[in-house]
Amino acid sequence: MARRLVVIGAGMASGRMLEHLFAAPHDWSVTLFNAEPRGTYDRLMLSPVLSGEKTYAQIVTHDADWYAARGIETRFGESVTRIDRAARIVHSAKGATPYDALVIATGSAPFIIPVPGKDLPGVVTYRDLEDTEAMIAAGLAGRNAVVIGGGLLGLEAAAGMAARGASVTVVHLMGHLMERQLDPAAGALLQRDLERRGIRVHCNGATKAILGTNRVEAVLLEDGTVIPADLVCMAVGIRPETRLATDAGLEVERGITVDDRMQTADPHIFALGECTEHRGQVFGLVAPLYRQAEVLASTLLGQPASFAPIQTATRLKVTGCDLFSAGDFSGSEDIVLAAPAGPYRRIVVNEGRIAGIVMYGDTGDGGWFYDLMKARQDIAPLRDTLIFGPAFAPQEARP
């Protein structure tokens, strides 16, 4: 008799887990719940959908035929409301579904700044297809749009709305854009290129209130600046979506606590993706989540596997803004190649090894530097020519 596997959430991580699971012989009968009325699609491609470069159909990764071919029961548009751990049942508005193993893959929720006016019509977040469609439906051409948040997601939203003809202002709390991935010099180059594209940038900007009567009319900053707005997009960060796990009495800190096998404290319940916390760390980039998916599939197949966080790199999907960032900037030595108009390269070195990489304007060698960092290679033989990339590296010193 088949064992019953219930999966809550059809995001990219659970989609990848199911791919791995169904690539091997197994005895699981799978039921897949998703609060969204659809299956897995590539959320990383929402910005091209917003800009009009792609359609939703082009970013679907698992369609109805994919699920049907694998016998997966899909419960899309149906939210799980409660987990009964003692009975091993999940409850939804349509009834109870028993499980032998449960995977919680509820992802994350966008953070909403608690300022007056946050609930006005015209205030949106940027997290899923509904958010993207809401921005498109607002009729962006010729409208004033304000994006609160100058991180990766906020800048992609800004570029997408600008591509549809909106007049866009980015308000960012910190002193330069993408401060988690870029140093001030690279952030300044990025701001320059965005402003050349017609996107205004207001750094060191703290939002005090969103103004309007029946809908959004402007954004008021703490310094008194008033920015006209027909649409406000909040892109200030995400939080693991843990409410189901908390209500079920599972261990939750910032995210749902999992071990190296992606198992919670309950041996029948696993968690996966942005909702998880592993050894005190939460995750928002796709590379570690895909590794989690591989590990969990192996666990469900009864095979040994262990998750360990991996080094990740960041790229910005905005045409004309070519950046690459990986690692951290806390090393003891900087090697910098910079010109006033770019390109810009900064390699951070700690104890003779690359600790961080920031590149802007010409990122073709990013992968080479990244491989050196992941391999923890001693760069002493490369020191004199390192900043110029692999073309100048001695053959015997290349990885």
N, C-alpha and C positions, 0 to 999 in steps of 0.2 A: 504494500500500500504506500502511495506517495506521501511524503512528508509535506506539511503545509507551511510555505514561506509567505509571509505578508510583508510588503514593503510600503512604507508611508513616505511618499514624495518621489516624483519622477524627474528630478533634476539631473544634471550632467553626471554627478558622482554615482547615483544609483543606476543610471542608464549604463555607465561603463561597467559597474559591478555585474549587471545582468548579462552584458556581452561576454564577460569572462566566464560567468557561471554556465551559460548555455553553449560555450565553446567546448565544454567537457561533459562526459556522461554524468548524470546525476538523477536523483529520485525526488526532486523538489517539484511541488505544484505551486505556482506563483500567483499571488493576487497583488496587484499594484494600485494603490490609492494615490490620487493627486488632487489637491485643492483646486489647482488650475484645471480648466476643462480641456486638457490636452496632455499628450505625452512629452517625451524628452525632446528638447531642441537646444541648439547651441546658443546659450545666453551671451557668450563672448561676441556674437555677431549681431546683437541688438543695435549696436551703434550704426552699422551699415543699413539696418532696416529703418532706423530713425532718419538717417540722411537720405534715404531713397535709393541707395546703391543696391540693396537686396530686398527681397520680399520674405515674409514669414515662411512661406513654403520652401524657400531655398535654404533655410537654416534648420529645418526639421531633421533630426538624426534618427528617430525611431517613429515610423508611421504605423497606421493600423495594421498593415500587412505584416510588419516586423513582429508585432506582438502576437498576432494571430498565428503566424508560422511557428511560434514557440509555445503556443497554448497558454499564454499569460492572460489571466482575467484582469481586464482594465476597469478601474472604477474612477474615471476622470470626472472632475467637477464635484467630487464627493470627499468631504473632509472627515478625518477620524476625530472624534470628539473625546474619546476616553480609552485608556488601556487598562484592562482588568488582568493584572499579572497573575493573580491566584488561579483564575480560570483559563488563562492564556487566550483571551478574546479581545479584539478591538471593536469598539462601538462607533458607528456612524449614524447619520440620520436615517439610513435605510436598514439598520439592523446590526446584528452581531456577526463577526467573522472570526472563527477560531484560527489559532496558529500553533505550529510547533517551534518555529523560529520567527522572530520579528526584527525587521530592520527599520530604524527610525532615520530618515534622511530628509528632515524638514527644512534644511537649509538655513537661511538667515532672513532677518527682517530689516528694512531700512530704518535708520535712526532719524527721528523727527525732532528738530530743535524745538524745545518748549517755549516758543515765543508767542505773543499775542498775534492772532491772525493766521496761525498755522492750519486751521481747519477751513479757511475760506475756499470757495470754489476757485479753481485755477492754481491751487498748490498741489503739486504732484511729487512723487518720488520716482526713482529710475532703477527699477529692479527686475521687472518682468515684461512680458509682451503687452499686458494691459496698460502698464505705465507708458510704454513706447507708443501704443495706439492712442492713448489719451493726449500725448503731446502732439502727435500728427493731427488728430481730430480738432485740436485747438485752432487750426488754421494758422500756421506759423509765419507764413509770408507777410512781411510788413509789420509784424507784431513785435512788442518788446518782451524779451524773455530774460529772466535772471536765474542763474544757476548758483546755488549756495553750496560751495565746496569745490576746491581746486585740486582735488585728487584725480586719480586715473578715471574713475567713473564720471565725475563731474565734467571733466574736460571732453570726454567722449560725447556726453549729452550736449554740451555747448557746441561742439563742432557739428553734430548731427542737426541741431536746430538751426544753426547758421547756414548749413547747406540747403535748408528748405526756405531760406529767405528771412529768418528772424533776425532782429537786432539784439545781440546777446551780450550780457554783462556777467562775468564770473566774479563772485564775491568769495574771497578766501580768508580765513581767520589768521593764517600764518604769514610769515614775511615773504615766502616765495612759494610757487606752485609745486605740487607733488613733493613736499618736503620729506616724505618717508622714503622716496626713491632717488631724489635729486639733491645735489648740493646747491647753494645759492647761485653759483655761476651758471650751472646748467638750467636752473629754474628761470634765471633772467633771460637766457637765450630762448627758452620755450615761450615765455611771456611775450618776448619781442615778435616771434613768429606768429603767435596767435593774434596779436594786435595788428599785424600786417594783413591778416585774413579778416579783419573787421570785428574780432571778438575783443571787447573791452575787459580788462582785468583790474580788480580792486583788491590788492593784498592788504593784510593787517585790517581787514574789515570784519567787524563783529555785528551780526544781525541783531537789532533791538526789537523790531516788530515788522509784521507784514501788514500793510495798510489796505483798506478797502471797506466798502459797506456791504454790497451784495456779492462781490467777488473781488479778486486781487486787483489792486490798482498801483501799488508801489511797494518797495522794500526800504525800510528805514534802518540805517546803521547807527551804531553807538556814537559815532562822531558827528551825527546830524545829517549825513548825506542821505538824500532821498533819490532812489533810482526807480523810474517808471517801470511798471511790469504788468503785462497782460497774462503772463504765465510765470510761475516760480517753481523751479525744480530743486528739491532738496537732495543733495548727494554728499552728505557729510559723514557717511559711514554705515556699517551694518552691525547687527548683533545676532548671535546664534539664536535660532528659534527653538526654544527648549520647553515651552509650556506643557506639551503633552508629557514629556519626560518628568518634569517637576511634579505635575499632578499625579503621576504614577508612582512617585516616591523613589525614582532613580536618583543616583548621585549626580548632581548638577552644580558646577561652579560657574565659570563664564560660559562653558558649553557642557554638553552631556559627556561625562567622564568615560573614556574607553581605555582599554589596555592595548597591548601591541597587536592583538588579534581582532581589534575593533569591537570587543565584547564589553558590555556594561557590567555592573555588579550582579545583574540578573543573568544567569547562564543562557537563558532563552532569548535575550534581547541584545541586539547589536545596534550600533549607530555609525553614521557615515556622513562625511561631507562637512559643510560649514557649520552645522549644529554641534559638532563634536569638540571636545577638548582632550588632548593627548599629552600627558606629562607637562601640564600647565600651559600648553600652547594651543591656540585656535588658528584656523586656517581659512584664507579667503582666496588663494590663488589655485588654479586648476591642477597644476602639476602634483602637489602633495595629495589632492583629493583623488586624482586618478590612481595614485599609488595606494591610497586607502581602499579604493574599489577593488584593486587587484588582490590585496591582502584579504579583504572580507570574502571575496569569491573563493579564494583558497581555503579559508576557514570553514565556509559552508560546505565545501567539497571534502572536508576532512583532511586537508593537506597542510603541512606546516608552513607558516608564513608569519612575518613580523613587520610591523610598520615602524619606520623611523623617518622623521622629517627630512626632506631633501632641500638642497639649495635651489632657489628659484630666481628667475630673471623676469624683468618687467619690460614690456614694449608698449608704446602708446599707439592706438589704432586711429590716428588722425593724419590724413593726407598732408604731406609737407612738413610734418613734425616728427623727425626720425630720432628716437631716443632709445637707449638701452641702459638698464640699471640692474645690478645684482650685488648681493652681499651687504656689507655695512661700511660706514665711513669712520670707524673708530680706530683705524690702524695708526701706527707710529710714523709712517712716511707716506708722502704723496708724490706721485710722478704725474705731471700735468703737461698736456699739450693744448695750447689755446691760442686762438686768433680772435680779434675783436668781433668779427662777424661769424665765428665758428669756422670749422668744426671744433669741438671741445672733447677732450679725453682726460679723465682723471683715474688713475689706478692707485688704490689705497693698499699699502703693503704693511704687513705685520709679521715680525719674526721671519723675514725673508720669503714670505708667501703672500699671494694676492688675497686680500680680505674683502675688497669691494671694487666695483667698476661703475663708472658713470661715463656715458658717451652721448654726445648730442651732435647731430648734423651729418655724421658719417659713421654708421654703426656696423659696417660690413664685417669688421673683425671682432664683433662682440662675442660670437660663438667661440672663437679661439681663446680669448681672455677668460671666458666662462669655464672652458674646459681646464685651463691652467688652475683656476681657482678651485674647482671641484676636486681636481687631482691633488691639491695641496702641493704643487710642484715647487721646488726650490728655484727661485727666479734669478739667483746669483749669476748663472751663465748668460742670462738674457738681459741683465740689468741695464747695460748701456744702450740697447736698442729696443727694449720692451715696449715703450710707448708708441713706437712706429708700427707695431703689429707683426704678424708672421712673415711677411715678405722680407723683413730685415733680421729675422732670428737665425742664428747658426743652426744648420740642419741637425746636428747632433743634440741640440738642446730642445728640439721640438717634442711635444708629447706624443 
